[in-house]
Amino acid sequence: MAVNSTASVNTFRQQTGFTTNNIASPVKEKTTPNKVNPGVEEQLRRLQDERDSLLRTGVFNTEDDMIVELERQIRAVIESIDNS
């Protein structure tokens, strides 16, 4: 049975929304790292540690309100870092 690789790639792209335009070009990437406020960096680490600790207990899963809220806060901190 022959597999049509072009059709498979196109199906993958349709299902995932992936295109070659989604790949970051090394030329367009920032050449200097963002200077992150140590307090913000600590806040991010604390939120991630809290989320990870709760998930490790087995009592919480990724759909629990507590974890969803921690994820929202983590994303907000990451966005603030990206926008600085």
Beta strands, then each sheet from edge to edge (+ up, - down):
end
